[in-house]
């Protein structure tokens, strides 16, 4: 059995994302053409 940081690193699987692969691609493409990135702009998009 692992303890401490070792147990987190080996057992943590992460969470399932909310976006589909196509939606992620669209957001990344949109972000790449922005001169400045602001969280509020991303939330509106």
C-alpha positions as a printed Julia matrix, in Angstrom:
45×3 Matrix{Float64}:
   0.0    0.0     0.0
   1.28   3.47   -0.9
   1.24   6.49    1.37
   1.47  10.24    0.86
   2.31  11.73   -2.54
   3.05   8.31   -4.06
  -0.56   7.19   -3.53
  -1.93  10.34   -5.15
   0.33  10.08   -8.16
  -0.41   6.43   -8.83
  -4.12   6.25   -8.03
  -5.58   9.56   -9.18
  -7.41   9.12  -12.49
  -8.73  12.66  -12.88
 -12.27  13.64  -13.71
 -14.22  13.26  -16.91
 -14.26  16.48  -18.92
 -17.43  18.4   -19.65
 -16.61  19.11  -23.28
 -16.63  16.83  -26.28
 -13.43  16.56  -28.36
 -14.91  18.78  -31.1
 -15.87  21.45  -28.59
 -12.35  21.43  -27.12
 -10.86  21.85  -30.6
 -13.16  24.79  -31.33
 -12.21  26.53  -28.09
  -8.48  25.96  -28.65
  -8.74  27.32  -32.21
 -10.62  30.38  -30.91
  -8.0   30.94  -28.2
  -5.13  30.72  -30.69
  -6.45  33.65  -32.75
  -6.99  35.93  -29.75
  -4.45  38.66  -29.16
  -5.29  38.86  -25.46
  -6.95  36.13  -23.44
  -9.29  37.07  -20.63
 -11.3   34.61  -18.6
 -14.43  36.73  -19.07
 -14.09  36.48  -22.87
 -13.66  32.72  -22.68
 -16.75  32.42  -20.46
 -18.79  34.44  -22.97
 -17.54  32.31  -25.86
